[in-house]
Structure formats: structure tokens, C-alpha cells
């Protein structure tokens, strides 16, 4: 039975467990330093706090994947990661204490716990790394036979050694008969026609196949013929684990195997999310959408009469926008422009700050309610105020509740903007559009180059995580409070 390699945070569960133990010990030491005794767990409030500490540390390790590449990290990288781990745990616990008003807990104990956790966590991980490396060296190394074209072997050896330290016991050439030779330091025990018998007789543990062309895999399987397809069938019969590198595996940023239409397929995509991650993201959207929708109704009740007074008409502005994978939806905003704004757009096109026309933004927009020129001076009104404070965006929380948008994503384009899109622009619509996003907190109104917007949106999708969403949401609040303006 083949044992699949652990993936994600489970790969380093031992380091996570050690960090939890280090945190517990830090908590006990901090309590002893502050109170002069070690009976921390005899007090109910500190028992609850210990549970919060452990839960926070575990969730941070899983969500932010803080143990990623832990065995490969340098001392400097490990210090930075220790700072991040201890800082996030301290922030989570502080937020909890503020939320439940835990006034009977010593703040000094909490800060001391974070400081000791920083040092102790770093020390424990640093001490455990050589132990793990030693254990890995002592483990039985699987006998792996490589099948590849001669010119591909050096690159395969370099990549395998660089990533997981894999060493091949031998090689079979796919492009010529080299039986008895040594190629790139590897013995060639047999040719392709004899490979199945050799694998069976010599008890090869694994077979790694590196075809240069897809045609090498698709060759017709004939009884007794020296084809790769025939060897694959025989390996399957012998229950020998096969690892096949597909020549098209580099077409996307993330590659994985799944089933589609009943067939095992190699899927390549810019990024992917697990069902758990998507569930958590949707829960965040629902909670944020509910809170935001209530705030939107309050804002509408306050600014609505002022808008109707200066520009009779509906308070809400509805516009068709393009969502994920080209799906159209009605986007809601508080109306900040006069009713004829769309009709006047063409006559103002020469003043567009976005030179390529992929978006439409003006430095001073006369279509905004209250904007006018008086004695050669620009005068603003209610429309500009709600735009500067981003109050006009709040009805989009209704779209978030309906599942058409997310709290964090990419800006949904209008239909006319979408019609100008080129191939690489479409990538930004591979996820749900968001109320805020990476480019909005990276300059917002200062960014006028649409290609820069696409670059930032693509960067967000490539590096997406729940932690990144939280970081963007925090930055968005800071940006809106500073009134940096919105595009």
C-alpha cells in the first residue's frame, strides 16, 4: 500500500505540537514571574485563557501555514517567523480579552507569555530541526527507478535533489538503448523492453517516469512491444507506485490531480482553495455582509434625503457589473452622481485619468452631485463627501450577502470596460469581485494605470489566503479612516 506524503500544515504537525507545548510552558513561566507561584491552572479565569492561547496558536499555525518550509528556513527567517507567530497569538488573545472584558487577568502576564513564547518557540524549533533531519537520514530510502530521455536526466536530478532530496537508484532511457552504460552518474541496468521484468525481479519501490513528449505516454500498447504505455500497464499489474510527470504540468501556477467526468485528470490553475477555506471565507462574507448591510441602511436613512434634495431621483444607483467568470449582476451603490451621468460620460472621455480607457476616473467629476465651478473654483457637495468617505460603497454589502461579491476580491468592471479586456485581463475575474482588494489598499486613487491594477489583482489571486484577506480588511479600514479616497 502506497503511503501518500503529507501535504499542507499536516506535513509539520510535530513542529506545531512543540510550539503549543512551548506556549504552555511560557504561560506557566510568565505567571510564576508575575505572581511568584506556579499554580496558574488553579484559577478558572487563567484556565480559560490557556484554552484561548492554545486555540489561537493552533488556528494561526493552520490558517497562516507558519510552519511552511520550516526545515529549510535560515536562522534569520526563523527569528522573523517566531516574531510573527508570537505577535499574532498576542493580538488574538488581546482581541479576545477586549471582547469579553477580562479585567481580572494580568496584562503583564500576557506580555511576558508572548516574550517567552518568542524565545522558547524559536529555541524549540531550532533544536528539533537537526533531530528531524537525522531521523530522515536514517529512514529507509525507497528504491526509485527513473525513466527519461537522456538529455532530461541532469535537470530531473537537480530538481529532485533540490526539493525533497530524492536519489534515483538507476535509470532507463526512453530515447535509446543504453543497457549497461552509466548516464549522468546513474547506472542503466536494462532497456525499456526489459524494464518490467527488472522492476519485478529487483523489487523496485517506485517508478518515476519523465516523458519528454505526451506522445510517449499515448503510444499504442501492444503485447510485448517496448512502449511506455505497456510498461505502465505492467507496473499497475504489479501494484508498483508510479509517478508520472506530464509535459503540460507547467501550464498553471498550481497543479493537482483530481477526477473530472469520471477520469483522473491533471488540473492546472492560477491558485486554488480547499472547501474548508472557501467555507470560512463565505462565513466571513456573511458576518461582514450582515453588519455592513445594517450600517448601509443607517447611512441611506441619513444621506438619502440630502441626495434627493440636491438631485431628485432614486437614492440607490444600480449598474450591471461583470462578476466571476463573466457572470453579470446588479451592483448597488448610494447614488453620488446626477441621473444623466452615464449619458455625459462620452463628452468627458478626454479627461479620463486612466489613459488606456480600461477604467473611467476624473480628477474633478462634474457629474458628481454638488460638484460645480463657481468663479473659476471647484466646489464640491454631498456627492463628493460620500465618495471620499466611501459611504457610497456600503450598499454593496447587499451584493455580498447575496453571494455575488465578497468582502475581499477584485473590482467588478462595467460592461463597456469588460468588452475591452484582453486575455491577461480576464485572470482578475477568476474569483468573486470584492468590496475591497489589494490594489485598493496599495494606492487607491493614486493608481491610474490599469495594467498596474491587473498586476496587483493577479498578485492577490496568486498569493490568496485567509490571512491575506484579513490583512487587506485591516488596511482597508485604515485607508478609509484616513480618507485617502476611492477609485
N, C-alpha and C positions, 0 to 999 in steps of 0.2 A: 504494500500500500504506500503510495507516494505521499510524503508529508509536505504540504504546501508551506512556503516561507511566510511568516507573519508579516502583515502589512500595517502601515499607519502607526498609531500610538501603541498598539499591542506589541509591536516589534521590540520595544524597550520598556516593557512592563516592570522589569526589575529595577530600573532607574527611577521609575515613578514611585514604586513601593518604598525604595530607600529615601526618596525625597519626603514622602509622607512621614516616615519614621523620624527623619531629621527635623521636620517641622514639629512633631510631637515633643521631641526632646528639647527643642528650642523653647517651646511653650513652658515646659516644666522649669527649665533653667531661668527663663525670664521671670517667672513667678517667684522663684526662690530668691533671685537677686533683689526683686522689688519688695517682697514681703518677709523674707528671712526664713521661710519654711517651704517644704516641697509637697504640701498637702493640697495641691491645686484642684484635684479631682473630687475633693470632699465638698466643694462648693458648687451648688446646682448651676449658677449663672456661668461659671467657668467651664463646667461640663458642656453646656450648650455652645459656648464659644469654641471649645475644642472641636465639636462636630462641624461648626461653620468653617473653621480653619481647614480641616481635612477635606471637607466637601469642596471648598473654594480651590484648594491646591489641586485636587483631582480633576475638577472641571477645567481649570486653566491648562493643566497638562494635556488634556484631551482636545479641547477646543482650539488652543493655540499651538498644539503639537510641539511643546517646548523641548522635548527630548529628541527631536529630529536630528539625525546625524551626530548624536552625542559622542559616539566613538571616534569621530573624525574631527571634532572641534579642537581648536588650539586653546591654550591657557587663557589668552585674551578673550576669545569668543566665549569660553566657559564663564568667565567673570561677567561679561555682558549679559549672558543668558541667566546667570544667577541673580543679577540685579533685576532683570525683567520678571523672573519668577517671584522673587520676594516682594517686589513692588506691586505686582498685580494682586497677589494674595492680600497684601496690606490694604490696597484700595478696595477690594471686595469686602473684606471684614469691616473696614471703616464705613462703607456704604450700608452694610447690614446693621451695624451699631447705631448709625444715624436714623435708619428707618424704623427700628424697634425701640429707639430711645433707651439704650442700655447704659444708664448713668452710673450703675454700680460696678462697672468694670474699670480697672486702672488703665488709663491711656498709656502710661509708661510701660506697663507690661506688654501691651500690644506692639509698641515701637521697639522694645527690646527683643521681642519674639521675631520681628522682621529682620532686625540687625543680625541676631544669632543665626536665623534661618539662612540668611545670605552667606555667611561664612561657613556654617556647618553643611549646607546643601552643596556648596562648591567643593568642600573637602571630601564629602562622601562620594560625589560623582568622580572626582579626580582619583580617589583611592580605588574605586570599583572598576574603572576602565582597564587597568592592566590585568586585573583578575579575569575579566570577561575575555580579553584578548588571549590570555593564557589558556583559558578553557576552550576557546575556539580553535587554538592551535593543536590542542590535544584531541579534539574530536576527530573521528574517522572521516577522512576526506573521500568523498564519493569518486568512483572511477568514471570520468566523463570522457566520452569519445566525441571528437569534433569531426563534422563533415562539412567541407567547404572547398571553394576554388582556391588554388594555390596563392593567387595574388591577394586574397582577402584574409589569409591567416594572421599576418602580423597585426592588422587592425583589430581583429577579433581578440587576440591575446592581450593586447594593450587595454582594450575596453573592459574585458572580463577581469583582469587583474586590478584595474583602477577602481572598479565599482564594488565587487564583492570578494576579490582575492581568489577567484576561481582558477584552478590549474587543470589543464587537459592532459590526460594520460596518453593520448595518441590522436592521430588524425587520418581521415580517409579523404582523398582528393576527389572532387566531383568532376573536374575537367580533364583528368588524365590518370593513367595507371602508374602509380609511383610506389608500388609494393616493395618493401624492403629499404626504402630511402628514408632520409631524415629531412624534414622540411620545417624551417623556422624553429629548429631545436626539438621538434616533436617527431617521434617515430611513426612511420606509415606501415602498420602491420599487415594490412590487406587492401585489396582494391574494392570498388563498390559492389561488384558481383559476389564477393566473399564476405561482405560486411555483416550480413545477418548471421551467418554461421559463427563468425568471430564473436559477435555480441553475445550469442547464446553460450558458446564454449568458455569464454573468458570471464563471464559474469560481469559484464559492464553494467554499472549502476544507472547511468543516464546517457542519453544521446542528445547532443546539441547540433542541430542542422542549420547551416548558414547558406542558403541558396543565393546565388548571385542574381538569378532571374526567376520570375514566377513560373516560367515555362519548365524549369527544372522540377518543380513540385507537381505541375499539371501533366507531366509526361504520362502517356498511356501505360497502365500497369499490365504487363504480360507475364505469364508464368515463366520463371527462370530468367527473365530479362533483367539486366543490371540497371534498373531505373530507381530513382529516389522514391517514387510512389510505391514500388514493390517493397523497398526496404521499410518504409513507414508502415505498410500493412503487416509485415513480419514482426516489427517491433511491437505493434499493437497486440499481435497474437501472443507474443512472449510476455506481455504486460511490462515492458521496459518503458520508463518515463521518457517522453520525447519533448524536447524544447525546440520549436521551430521559429526562427526569425523570419518574418515576412518582409520582402523587399519594400513594401509600401508602408512600413511601420512608422516612417518619419513624416507622414503627411499631416499630423496634428500635434499639438502641444502635449496632450495626454492620450495615451494609448492603453486599451484594456480589451480583454476578451469577454464577450457576452453572447447571448443567443438572440437571434432575430429570425423571424419566420421559421423557427424550428431548427435553424442551422447555427453552429458555433461560428462567430464572426469576430474579426479584429476591428474594433471601433476606435477611430481617431477623432479627437475633438480638441478645441482650444482649452477646455477645462471641464471638469465635471464635479457634481456634488452628490453626496450619499443621500439616501432617503431621510436619514436622521437629520442631516444638515439642512435639507430643504424644509423639513417639518419645523425645526427650530426657527428658521428664517421666516416661515409663514406665521408662526406664533408671535414672533416679534412684530410682524406686519399687522396682525390682528390687534394686538395690545396697543401698538402705536397708532393704528388706524382709529380705534375706539376713542382714545384720549384726544387725538388730533381732530376727530370729527366733532366732538363736543366743543373744543376750542373754536373750530370753524363756525359752528352755529352761533356762538357768542360774538365772534368777530363780525359775522354777517349782520347780526342784530344791531351792532354798534355803528359800523361804517355804511351799512346798506342805505339808510335814509339820506346820508350825506351824498352818496353816489347818485341816487335818484334825483336829488335836488339839483345837482350840477349837470346831470345828463340823464334825462328821463329814459327809462327802459329797464330791462331785467338786471338784477344785481349780479347774478351768476353769468359768466361767459362760458359757453360750450363750444368746443372745437374738436374736430376729428383729428386724432393723432395716430401715429403708427407705433404699435407695441411689439412684443416679442414675435419674431419670425414673420413680421409683416401684418399681424392682426390689427385691424382698426378698432378704435374705441373712442368714446366721447370723453374728453378730458375736461374737468371742471376747474374754473378759477373765478375769483372775485373780479368782476369787470372793472378794469382800471383804464379802459380806453373808450372813446366815443363809439357810437354804433356804426359809423362809417369807416372804422379803422382799416378794415381789410380792403375796402374799395380805394382808399388813399395810399395803399402800400406801394403801388406801381409808380406813382409820381414822386415817391421818396426814395426809390431804389438807389439813386446815385449817391445818397448819403449813408448807405449801408456800411457799417464798420467792418463787417466780415466781407473781405474783398472778393472771395470766390463765389459769393451768393448762396452758400450752403446753409446759412442761417441769416436772419434779418434782425439787426440790432442798430439803434441810432443813439448818438451821444445825447441829443435832446429831441425827444419824440413829440411832435405837435399833436399826435393822435391821442396822447395820454390826457385823461380828464383833468382840466385845470391848467395844463401847460399852454402858455401863450407868450407872445413877445409884446412887452409894454415899454415904449420909449427906448427901443433897442436893447432892452434887457430881458433875459429869460426868467419868466415867472412860473413857478410850479404850484400844483394844487393837491387835492386829495388823492388823485390817481398816482402821482409820483411818490407820495408818502407811503401808500400801502405797498408799492413796488419796492421801495428802498428797504422797508422793514420785512419784506417777503410775506406780508399778510395775504396778498392775493393768491398765494400758493396753497393756503390751508384747505380749500375745498378738494384738493387732490387726495386728501385723506379718505374721501368717499371712494375714489378710484382704488385706493389701497385696500379698503375693506371689501370691495367687490372682486379683488384679485387681479385687477387689470394692471396695477402698478405695485411697486414695492417701496419700502422706506428708502432703500439704497439701490441704485442701479444706474442707468444711463438716461440722458434727457430724451424724451419721446419726440421725434421730428414731426413736423406738419406734413401733409400730403405732398405739397409742392416741393418741400425740401427732400422728401423721400424719393421723388421721381428723378432727382439729380444724382442720386447715390451711385457710386462705382462699387466694384466688387469688395474692396477692402473696407468700405464704409459699412457694409452690411453686418460685419462682425459685431458692431456695437448693439445690434438688435437681436443678438443670440440669447439675451436674458431679458427679464421683465424691466421695463423702464422704471426709473426711480424718482422719488421726490427730491433726492439729493444724490450726489455721486462724487467720485474722485476729482473730476475736473472742476466741479463747483467749489470745492474747498481748496483748490490749488491755484486760485486766482480769480475765479468767477468772472466779473465784468472786465477784468484786465485781459482775459484771453479772447482774442478776436480772430485767431487762425483756426479754422475748422479742423485742419489736419492735426493740430495740437490737441483738440478736443477728442478726436478719434484715437490718437495715440494714448491719451490718459484713460479713455474708456476701455481700450484694449488691454492696457496695463492692469486695470481693475479686474477685468474678466480673467486674465491670466493668473493673477495672484489672489483670486477671491477666497475669502474665508469669513467665518462669522466674526472673528476678531477684527478683520479689516472693516467690516460693516460697522461694528461698534466704534472703531476709531474714527470713521468718517462721520458718524452721527454726532459724536462729541465735537469734532471740528466744525460741523455744520452749525451747532448751537453757538459756538464761539464766534463764527463768521457772521451769523445773523445778529447776535448781540452787538457786535462791533459795527453793524450796518454797512458792510462792505458792498452791499448791492447785489443784485442777482441778474443773470442774463436770461 
